[in-house]
Amino acid sequence: MVSRQAPRHCMILNIKVIPRASRNLVKEEPDALKVYLTKPAEGGLANKQLIEVLSEHLKVKKYQLKIIKGDTSHHKLIEVSDA
């Protein structure tokens, strides 16, 4: 018996992060999502909050979001998977 997995679908989002903002906010712009975060970009705090804020905005689970590029940059690529 051969085990087969369903094909995995994903979407890649271009994100611009603005840390230390006065409030959390997601703005849709023509070339990227601009995400304002209250946490500073120190010790991964902003990255963690980014996943939480995007999860709420996109209505997906946090485990479905993954930073694939830009861990230490304000410009990030986020993968949104269906699994």
FIGUDO-923096 format. One record per atom (N, C-alpha, C, CB): residue number from 1; residue in one letter; atom name; x, y, z. Coordinates in pm, 1 decimal. Atoms other than C-alpha are relative to their C-alpha. Glycine has a CB too. Layout:
<rs>
+-----+---+----+----------+----------+----------+
!   k ! r !  a !        X !        Y !        Z !
+-----+---+----+----------+----------+----------+
! NUM ! A ! CA !        X !        Y !        Z !
...
+-----+---+----+----------+----------+----------+
</rs>
This chain:
<rs>
+-----+---+----+----------+----------+----------+
!   k ! r !  a !        X !        Y !        Z !
+-----+---+----+----------+----------+----------+
!   1 ! M !  N !     84.1 !   -118.1 !      0.0 !
!   1 ! M ! CA !      0.0 !      0.0 !      0.0 !
!   1 ! M !  C !     88.7 !    124.5 !      0.0 !
!   1 ! M ! CB !    -95.8 !     -0.2 !    122.1 !
!   2 ! V !  N !    -77.2 !   -122.4 !     11.7 !
!   2 ! V ! CA !    137.7 !    339.4 !    -98.6 !
!   2 ! V !  C !    -77.1 !    114.6 !     65.2 !
!   2 ! V ! CB !     31.1 !     31.6 !   -148.4 !
!   3 ! S !  N !     61.6 !   -114.9 !    -66.5 !
!   3 ! S ! CA !     68.1 !    640.8 !    119.3 !
!   3 ! S !  C !     20.2 !    123.4 !    -87.4 !
!   3 ! S ! CB !     60.3 !     22.1 !    142.8 !
!   4 ! R !  N !     -9.2 !   -121.3 !     81.1 !
!   4 ! R ! CA !     -8.9 !    956.6 !    -75.3 !
!   4 ! R !  C !    -51.8 !    118.2 !     79.3 !
!   4 ! R ! CB !    -78.7 !    -15.4 !   -132.0 !
!   5 ! Q !  N !     44.4 !   -121.6 !    -65.3 !
!   5 ! Q ! CA !    -35.9 !   1307.5 !     53.9 !
!   5 ! Q !  C !    -67.8 !     88.2 !   -103.7 !
!   5 ! Q ! CB !    118.5 !     73.8 !     67.8 !
!   6 ! A !  N !     66.5 !    -94.8 !     88.7 !
!   6 ! A ! CA !   -268.9 !   1563.3 !    -93.4 !
!   6 ! A !  C !     98.8 !    109.6 !    -37.2 !
!   6 ! A ! CB !   -127.2 !     60.1 !     66.9 !
!   7 ! P !  N !    -91.2 !   -109.5 !     36.1 !
!   7 ! P ! CA !    -87.4 !   1836.0 !   -288.0 !
!   7 ! P !  C !    -18.0 !    118.5 !     93.4 !
!   7 ! P ! CB !    -23.1 !     44.0 !   -145.5 !
!   8 ! R !  N !      2.0 !   -112.1 !    -93.0 !
!   8 ! R ! CA !      3.7 !   2126.3 !    -65.4 !
!   8 ! R !  C !    -11.0 !    130.8 !    -77.2 !
!   8 ! R ! CB !    126.2 !     -0.1 !     88.9 !
!   9 ! H !  N !     17.8 !   -129.5 !     63.9 !
!   9 ! H ! CA !   -118.7 !   2468.3 !   -167.6 !
!   9 ! H !  C !     45.9 !    108.7 !     95.7 !
!   9 ! H ! CB !   -147.6 !     21.9 !    -42.0 !
!  10 ! C !  N !    -42.5 !   -110.8 !    -85.0 !
!  10 ! C ! CA !     31.0 !   2789.4 !    -42.7 !
!  10 ! C !  C !     -3.4 !    130.2 !    -79.2 !
!  10 ! C ! CB !    141.6 !    -25.4 !     56.7 !
!  11 ! M !  N !     -0.6 !   -133.8 !     57.0 !
!  11 ! M ! CA !     35.7 !   3160.8 !   -104.6 !
!  11 ! M !  C !    117.5 !     74.5 !     65.2 !
!  11 ! M ! CB !   -138.8 !     75.0 !     23.6 !
!  12 ! I !  N !   -111.7 !    -77.9 !    -51.9 !
!  12 ! I ! CA !    334.2 !   3395.6 !    -63.8 !
!  12 ! I !  C !    -43.0 !    146.6 !      6.0 !
!  12 ! I ! CB !    128.3 !    -18.2 !    -88.7 !
!  13 ! L !  N !     36.4 !   -140.5 !    -19.7 !
!  13 ! L ! CA !    274.3 !   3744.1 !     78.1 !
!  13 ! L !  C !    125.6 !     84.8 !     17.5 !
!  13 ! L ! CB !    -93.3 !     15.9 !    122.6 !
!  14 ! N !  N !   -106.0 !    -98.0 !    -17.7 !
!  14 ! N ! CA !    505.8 !   4042.0 !     51.0 !
!  14 ! N !  C !    -44.6 !     93.9 !    112.1 !
!  14 ! N ! CB !     29.9 !     78.9 !   -134.2 !
!  15 ! I !  N !     37.6 !    -74.9 !   -120.8 !
!  15 ! I ! CA !    504.3 !   4220.2 !    389.2 !
!  15 ! I !  C !    103.8 !    107.7 !     28.7 !
!  15 ! I ! CB !    -14.2 !    -95.1 !    121.9 !
!  16 ! K !  N !    -85.7 !   -108.0 !    -50.9 !
!  16 ! K ! CA !    646.7 !   4554.1 !    506.4 !
!  16 ! K !  C !    -40.6 !     21.5 !    145.3 !
!  16 ! K ! CB !    -14.6 !    134.2 !    -86.0 !
!  17 ! V !  N !     28.2 !     -8.7 !   -143.3 !
!  17 ! V ! CA !    671.2 !   4565.7 !    886.8 !
!  17 ! V !  C !     45.6 !    135.4 !     54.0 !
!  17 ! V ! CB !     69.6 !   -115.1 !     76.7 !
!  18 ! I !  N !    -30.6 !   -124.9 !    -69.4 !
!  18 ! I ! CA !    661.0 !   4888.3 !   1089.1 !
!  18 ! I !  C !     -8.4 !    -29.2 !    150.4 !
!  18 ! I ! CB !    -99.4 !    117.0 !    -42.8 !
!  19 ! P !  N !      3.2 !     28.7 !   -143.7 !
!  19 ! P ! CA !    764.6 !   4804.6 !   1449.5 !
!  19 ! P !  C !    -15.7 !    126.9 !     83.2 !
!  19 ! P ! CB !    127.0 !    -73.4 !     41.6 !
!  20 ! R !  N !     17.6 !   -108.7 !    -98.2 !
!  20 ! R ! CA !    700.0 !   5021.8 !   1757.0 !
!  20 ! R !  C !   -105.4 !    102.4 !    -42.7 !
!  20 ! R ! CB !    132.7 !     71.1 !     22.6 !
!  21 ! A !  N !    110.5 !    -88.1 !     38.6 !
!  21 ! A ! CA !    378.7 !   5164.1 !   1613.4 !
!  21 ! A !  C !    -90.4 !     21.1 !    121.5 !
!  21 ! A ! CB !    -81.0 !    -59.9 !   -120.4 !
!  22 ! S !  N !     89.6 !    -28.0 !   -112.9 !
!  22 ! S ! CA !    109.9 !   5307.6 !   1839.0 !
!  22 ! S !  C !   -110.2 !   -106.0 !     13.0 !
!  22 ! S ! CB !    -63.3 !    138.8 !    -16.3 !
!  23 ! R !  N !    100.1 !    107.3 !     -5.9 !
!  23 ! R ! CA !   -130.1 !   5023.6 !   1748.5 !
!  23 ! R !  C !     27.3 !   -101.5 !   -110.1 !
!  23 ! R ! CB !   -143.9 !     57.2 !    -13.5 !
!  24 ! N !  N !    -12.7 !    104.1 !    101.8 !
!  24 ! N ! CA !   -148.1 !   4699.5 !   1551.3 !
!  24 ! N !  C !    -99.9 !     27.9 !   -111.1 !
!  24 ! N ! CB !    -22.7 !   -141.8 !     60.8 !
!  25 ! L !  N !     84.8 !    -31.9 !    114.3 !
!  25 ! L ! CA !   -284.1 !   4755.6 !   1202.6 !
!  25 ! L !  C !     56.9 !    -66.4 !   -124.6 !
!  25 ! L ! CB !    -11.5 !    153.4 !    -19.8 !
!  26 ! V !  N !    -40.5 !     55.9 !    128.5 !
!  26 ! V ! CA !   -274.8 !   4583.4 !    861.8 !
!  26 ! V !  C !    -61.9 !     86.4 !   -108.7 !
!  26 ! V ! CB !    -43.7 !   -150.5 !    -14.4 !
!  27 ! K !  N !     45.8 !    -81.8 !    112.1 !
!  27 ! K ! CA !   -297.8 !   4807.0 !    553.6 !
!  27 ! K !  C !     35.5 !    -71.1 !   -129.7 !
!  27 ! K ! CB !     63.0 !    142.6 !      4.4 !
!  28 ! E !  N !    -26.2 !     60.9 !    129.9 !
!  28 ! E ! CA !   -333.5 !   4663.8 !    206.3 !
!  28 ! E !  C !     44.4 !    109.2 !    -96.5 !
!  28 ! E ! CB !   -126.0 !    -74.6 !    -54.0 !
!  29 ! E !  N !    -54.4 !    -92.8 !     98.0 !
!  29 ! E ! CA !   -117.8 !   4846.2 !    -47.3 !
!  29 ! E !  C !     17.3 !    -75.3 !   -131.4 !
!  29 ! E ! CB !    135.5 !     61.6 !     48.6 !
!  30 ! P !  N !     -7.6 !     66.5 !    130.3 !
!  30 ! P ! CA !    -73.4 !   4775.2 !   -419.8 !
!  30 ! P !  C !    108.1 !   -107.7 !    -11.5 !
!  30 ! P ! CB !     23.2 !    102.2 !   -104.9 !
!  31 ! D !  N !   -109.9 !     94.9 !     16.6 !
!  31 ! D ! CA !    260.6 !   4594.7 !   -386.1 !
!  31 ! D !  C !     28.1 !    -86.1 !    123.0 !
!  31 ! D ! CB !    123.5 !     74.2 !    -36.3 !
!  32 ! A !  N !    -27.1 !     75.4 !   -122.7 !
!  32 ! A ! CA !    253.5 !   4461.3 !    -27.8 !
!  32 ! A !  C !   -105.5 !     29.2 !    105.5 !
!  32 ! A ! CB !    139.7 !     33.6 !     54.4 !
!  33 ! L !  N !     77.3 !    -31.8 !   -120.2 !
!  33 ! L ! CA !     71.7 !   4440.5 !    301.7 !
!  33 ! L !  C !     93.6 !     76.8 !     92.3 !
!  33 ! L ! CB !    -57.8 !   -130.6 !     70.2 !
!  34 ! K !  N !    -78.7 !    -76.4 !    -97.0 !
!  34 ! K ! CA !    197.8 !   4705.1 !    544.4 !
!  34 ! K !  C !    -59.4 !    -32.1 !    136.6 !
!  34 ! K ! CB !     -2.2 !    156.8 !    -30.4 !
!  35 ! V !  N !     46.9 !     44.4 !   -131.4 !
!  35 ! V ! CA !    176.2 !   4575.4 !    901.5 !
!  35 ! V !  C !     68.5 !     83.1 !    107.5 !
!  35 ! V ! CB !     27.8 !   -152.2 !     21.5 !
!  36 ! Y !  N !    -48.5 !    -81.0 !   -111.7 !
!  36 ! Y ! CA !    213.0 !   4813.5 !   1195.5 !
!  36 ! Y !  C !    -11.1 !    -84.4 !    126.8 !
!  36 ! Y ! CB !    -81.3 !    134.6 !     13.4 !
!  37 ! L !  N !     -5.1 !     81.5 !   -121.2 !
!  37 ! L ! CA !    316.9 !   4640.0 !   1519.6 !
!  37 ! L !  C !     45.4 !     83.2 !    118.2 !
!  37 ! L ! CB !     93.3 !   -119.8 !    -19.1 !
!  38 ! T !  N !    -38.1 !    -73.6 !   -120.6 !
!  38 ! T ! CA !    344.7 !   4769.2 !   1875.8 !
!  38 ! T !  C !    130.8 !    -50.3 !     60.1 !
!  38 ! T ! CB !   -110.2 !     -9.6 !    103.3 !
!  39 ! K !  N !   -122.8 !     57.5 !    -57.2 !
!  39 ! K ! CA !    636.6 !   4539.1 !   1965.0 !
!  39 ! K !  C !    123.0 !     51.3 !    -74.7 !
!  39 ! K ! CB !     -4.7 !   -154.7 !     -5.1 !
!  40 ! P !  N !   -124.3 !    -40.4 !     66.5 !
!  40 ! P ! CA !    998.6 !   4638.2 !   1895.3 !
!  40 ! P !  C !     59.2 !   -116.3 !    -79.9 !
!  40 ! P ! CB !    102.4 !     50.8 !    103.6 !
!  41 ! A !  N !    -66.4 !    102.2 !     81.8 !
!  41 ! A ! CA !   1211.1 !   4452.4 !   1640.7 !
!  41 ! A !  C !    125.0 !    -49.6 !     71.9 !
!  41 ! A ! CB !     36.6 !     56.2 !   -140.4 !
!  42 ! E !  N !   -111.0 !     49.4 !    -81.6 !
!  42 ! E ! CA !   1428.7 !   4302.1 !   1914.0 !
!  42 ! E !  C !    -35.9 !   -137.9 !     53.5 !
!  42 ! E ! CB !     32.3 !     98.2 !    116.9 !
!  43 ! G !  N !     20.0 !    133.2 !    -56.3 !
!  43 ! G ! CA !   1464.8 !   3939.0 !   2011.5 !
!  43 ! G !  C !   -116.0 !    -77.8 !    -61.0 !
!  43 ! G ! CB !    -21.6 !     11.5 !    145.9 !
!  44 ! G !  N !    108.1 !     72.8 !     66.4 !
!  44 ! G ! CA !   1202.2 !   3821.2 !   1763.8 !
!  44 ! G !  C !   -139.8 !     38.0 !     46.3 !
!  44 ! G ! CB !     19.0 !   -145.2 !     20.5 !
!  45 ! L !  N !    131.6 !    -40.3 !    -51.8 !
!  45 ! L ! CA !    920.0 !   4003.4 !   1945.1 !
!  45 ! L !  C !    -93.6 !     45.1 !   -112.6 !
!  45 ! L ! CB !     16.0 !    113.1 !    102.9 !
!  46 ! A !  N !     83.7 !    -49.7 !    110.1 !
!  46 ! A ! CA !    794.5 !   4178.6 !   1630.4 !
!  46 ! A !  C !    -39.7 !   -114.7 !    -94.1 !
!  46 ! A ! CB !     74.6 !    110.6 !    -79.1 !
!  47 ! N !  N !     33.7 !    113.8 !     86.4 !
!  47 ! N ! CA !    812.3 !   3856.4 !   1424.8 !
!  47 ! N !  C !   -112.3 !    -84.0 !     59.8 !
!  47 ! N ! CB !    123.6 !    -87.5 !    -23.5 !
!  48 ! K !  N !    104.2 !     77.8 !    -67.3 !
!  48 ! K ! CA !    603.0 !   3672.5 !   1682.1 !
!  48 ! K !  C !   -134.1 !     73.5 !     -8.7 !
!  48 ! K ! CB !     38.2 !    -25.9 !    148.3 !
!  49 ! Q !  N !    122.8 !    -77.8 !      6.8 !
!  49 ! Q ! CA !    347.9 !   3952.9 !   1692.2 !
!  49 ! Q !  C !    -51.7 !      7.3 !   -144.1 !
!  49 ! Q ! CB !     23.2 !    141.3 !     55.9 !
!  50 ! L !  N !     39.9 !     -1.9 !    141.0 !
!  50 ! L ! CA !    346.2 !   3968.3 !   1309.8 !
!  50 ! L !  C !    -83.4 !   -123.3 !    -34.1 !
!  50 ! L ! CB !    124.1 !      7.3 !    -91.4 !
!  51 ! I !  N !     73.6 !    124.0 !     27.0 !
!  51 ! I ! CA !    234.4 !   3604.6 !   1292.3 !
!  51 ! I !  C !   -137.5 !      5.6 !     66.0 !
!  51 ! I ! CB !     79.3 !   -123.4 !     50.6 !
!  52 ! E !  N !    128.4 !     -9.4 !    -70.4 !
!  52 ! E ! CA !    -38.9 !   3670.1 !   1551.3 !
!  52 ! E !  C !    -95.7 !     96.4 !    -70.4 !
!  52 ! E ! CB !     22.2 !     45.2 !    144.9 !
!  53 ! V !  N !     84.2 !   -101.7 !     65.1 !
!  53 ! V ! CA !   -168.2 !   3984.5 !   1376.6 !
!  53 ! V !  C !    -46.6 !    -48.8 !   -137.8 !
!  53 ! V ! CB !     77.5 !    134.0 !    -13.9 !
!  54 ! L !  N !     38.5 !     51.6 !    132.3 !
!  54 ! L ! CA !   -162.0 !   3825.6 !   1029.3 !
!  54 ! L !  C !    -98.8 !   -115.8 !     10.8 !
!  54 ! L ! CB !    124.0 !    -45.3 !    -77.4 !
!  55 ! S !  N !     91.3 !    111.7 !    -22.3 !
!  55 ! S ! CA !   -334.4 !   3515.9 !   1163.5 !
!  55 ! S !  C !   -142.5 !     50.3 !     19.6 !
!  55 ! S ! CB !     44.4 !    -82.5 !    121.6 !
!  56 ! E !  N !    132.5 !    -58.7 !    -21.7 !
!  56 ! E ! CA !   -625.1 !   3727.9 !   1285.6 !
!  56 ! E !  C !    -53.0 !     66.8 !   -126.7 !
!  56 ! E ! CB !      5.0 !    101.8 !    114.3 !
!  57 ! H !  N !     41.9 !    -73.8 !    119.3 !
!  57 ! H ! CA !   -634.2 !   3942.3 !    970.4 !
!  57 ! H !  C !    -41.0 !    -94.3 !   -113.9 !
!  57 ! H ! CB !    113.0 !     92.1 !    -46.9 !
!  58 ! L !  N !     26.8 !     93.5 !    109.7 !
!  58 ! L ! CA !   -623.3 !   3647.6 !    727.2 !
!  58 ! L !  C !    -96.4 !   -112.2 !     38.6 !
!  58 ! L ! CB !    129.5 !    -60.1 !    -48.0 !
!  59 ! K !  N !     89.2 !    103.6 !    -52.5 !
!  59 ! K ! CA !   -842.2 !   3425.2 !    947.7 !
!  59 ! K !  C !     54.1 !   -140.7 !    -27.4 !
!  59 ! K ! CB !   -139.6 !     15.0 !    -61.1 !
!  60 ! V !  N !    -64.1 !    130.7 !      8.8 !
!  60 ! V ! CA !   -596.0 !   3135.0 !    946.1 !
!  60 ! V !  C !     66.2 !    -29.6 !    134.4 !
!  60 ! V ! CB !    104.5 !     -4.5 !   -116.9 !
!  61 ! K !  N !    -70.3 !     39.5 !   -122.2 !
!  61 ! K ! CA !   -421.1 !   2942.3 !   1222.5 !
!  61 ! K !  C !    144.8 !     48.6 !     -6.8 !
!  61 ! K ! CB !     -5.3 !   -154.8 !     19.8 !
!  62 ! K !  N !   -137.2 !    -50.2 !     -3.9 !
!  62 ! K ! CA !    -79.3 !   3066.3 !   1335.2 !
!  62 ! K !  C !     98.2 !    -98.8 !    -62.6 !
!  62 ! K ! CB !     40.9 !     29.5 !    143.8 !
!  63 ! Y !  N !    -91.8 !     99.0 !     55.1 !
!  63 ! Y ! CA !     86.5 !   2737.7 !   1232.6 !
!  63 ! Y !  C !     -0.8 !     -1.8 !   -152.9 !
!  63 ! Y ! CB !    -35.2 !   -137.2 !     52.9 !
!  64 ! Q !  N !      7.5 !     -6.0 !    145.1 !
!  64 ! Q ! CA !    -20.1 !   2805.4 !    872.5 !
!  64 ! Q !  C !     85.8 !    112.9 !    -57.8 !
!  64 ! Q ! CB !   -144.2 !     17.5 !    -43.3 !
!  65 ! L !  N !    -81.7 !   -113.1 !     43.3 !
!  65 ! L ! CA !    204.6 !   3114.4 !    856.4 !
!  65 ! L !  C !    146.2 !    -26.8 !     32.2 !
!  65 ! L ! CB !    -47.0 !    131.0 !     67.0 !
!  66 ! K !  N !   -142.4 !     24.6 !    -19.0 !
!  66 ! K ! CA !    580.7 !   3094.6 !    811.6 !
!  66 ! K !  C !     78.7 !    111.4 !    -68.9 !
!  66 ! K ! CB !     40.8 !   -140.0 !    -55.7 !
!  67 ! I !  N !    -88.5 !   -100.2 !     59.1 !
!  67 ! I ! CA !    844.0 !   3363.1 !    755.4 !
!  67 ! I !  C !    104.3 !    -76.1 !    -81.5 !
!  67 ! I ! CB !     67.7 !     92.1 !    110.6 !
!  68 ! I !  N !    -95.9 !     72.4 !     83.3 !
!  68 ! I ! CA !   1043.2 !   3232.7 !    458.8 !
!  68 ! I !  C !    118.6 !     87.3 !    -41.5 !
!  68 ! I ! CB !    -69.6 !    -53.9 !   -123.6 !
!  69 ! K !  N !   -110.7 !    -89.9 !     31.7 !
!  69 ! K ! CA !   1259.1 !   3540.7 !    400.4 !
!  69 ! K !  C !    -17.5 !    130.1 !     78.2 !
!  69 ! K ! CB !      7.2 !     28.1 !   -153.4 !
!  70 ! G !  N !      3.5 !   -128.8 !    -66.1 !
!  70 ! G ! CA !   1347.9 !   3850.4 !    601.1 !
!  70 ! G !  C !    -15.8 !     -5.6 !    150.5 !
!  70 ! G ! CB !   -108.6 !     79.3 !    -55.7 !
!  71 ! D !  N !      9.5 !      9.9 !   -146.5 !
!  71 ! D ! CA !   1375.6 !   3732.2 !    962.1 !
!  71 ! D !  C !     47.0 !    126.7 !     71.1 !
!  71 ! D ! CB !     81.4 !   -118.1 !     49.1 !
!  72 ! T !  N !    -56.6 !   -117.5 !    -65.9 !
!  72 ! T ! CA !   1584.9 !   4038.6 !   1047.8 !
!  72 ! T !  C !    -19.6 !    127.5 !    -80.9 !
!  72 ! T ! CB !    147.3 !    -21.3 !     25.7 !
!  73 ! S !  N !     24.5 !   -114.7 !     86.9 !
!  73 ! S ! CA !   1447.6 !   4278.4 !    785.7 !
!  73 ! S !  C !   -142.7 !     51.5 !     18.3 !
!  73 ! S ! CB !     24.8 !    -37.6 !   -147.2 !
!  74 ! H !  N !    136.6 !    -53.1 !     -1.8 !
!  74 ! H ! CA !   1144.2 !   4506.5 !    765.6 !
!  74 ! H !  C !    -81.5 !    -53.3 !   -117.1 !
!  74 ! H ! CB !      2.2 !    153.0 !     -3.4 !
!  75 ! H !  N !     66.9 !     58.6 !    116.3 !
!  75 ! H ! CA !   1063.5 !   4346.9 !    428.4 !
!  75 ! H !  C !      5.5 !   -151.5 !     14.2 !
!  75 ! H ! CB !     66.4 !     46.8 !   -134.6 !
!  76 ! K !  N !      6.8 !    144.0 !    -22.2 !
!  76 ! K ! CA !    946.7 !   3987.8 !    464.7 !
!  76 ! K !  C !    -85.4 !    -68.0 !   -105.5 !
!  76 ! K ! CB !    -55.0 !    -29.7 !    138.7 !
!  77 ! L !  N !     86.8 !     85.7 !     79.8 !
!  77 ! L ! CA !    802.2 !   3705.8 !    258.6 !
!  77 ! L !  C !    -60.0 !   -101.1 !     95.6 !
!  77 ! L ! CB !     78.0 !    -70.3 !   -118.0 !
!  78 ! I !  N !     73.1 !     90.6 !    -89.5 !
!  78 ! I ! CA !    536.5 !   3505.7 !    441.8 !
!  78 ! I !  C !    -71.9 !   -103.9 !    -84.2 !
!  78 ! I ! CB !   -101.3 !     78.1 !     90.1 !
!  79 ! E !  N !     72.5 !    107.8 !     65.9 !
!  79 ! E ! CA !    410.2 !   3168.0 !    328.7 !
!  79 ! E !  C !   -126.2 !    -31.3 !     80.5 !
!  79 ! E ! CB !     89.5 !   -126.8 !    -14.9 !
!  80 ! V !  N !    127.0 !     39.1 !    -61.4 !
!  80 ! V ! CA !     44.3 !   3093.6 !    401.0 !
!  80 ! V !  C !    -37.4 !   -134.0 !    -61.0 !
!  80 ! V ! CB !   -113.8 !    108.9 !    -22.7 !
!  81 ! S !  N !     30.0 !    134.3 !     50.1 !
!  81 ! S ! CA !    -22.0 !   2720.9 !    371.4 !
!  81 ! S !  C !   -141.6 !    -40.0 !     37.3 !
!  81 ! S ! CB !    100.4 !   -102.5 !     55.1 !
!  82 ! D !  N !    135.2 !     47.0 !    -27.0 !
!  82 ! D ! CA !   -348.3 !   2531.8 !    366.7 !
!  82 ! D !  C !     -1.6 !   -114.8 !    100.3 !
!  82 ! D ! CB !    -66.6 !    -43.5 !   -129.0 !
!  83 ! A !  N !     -3.2 !    112.4 !    -93.0 !
!  83 ! A ! CA !   -229.0 !   2264.4 !    608.9 !
!  83 ! A !  C !     62.0 !     38.7 !    132.1 !
!  83 ! A ! CB !     75.9 !   -115.8 !    -60.0 !
+-----+---+----+----------+----------+----------+
</rs>
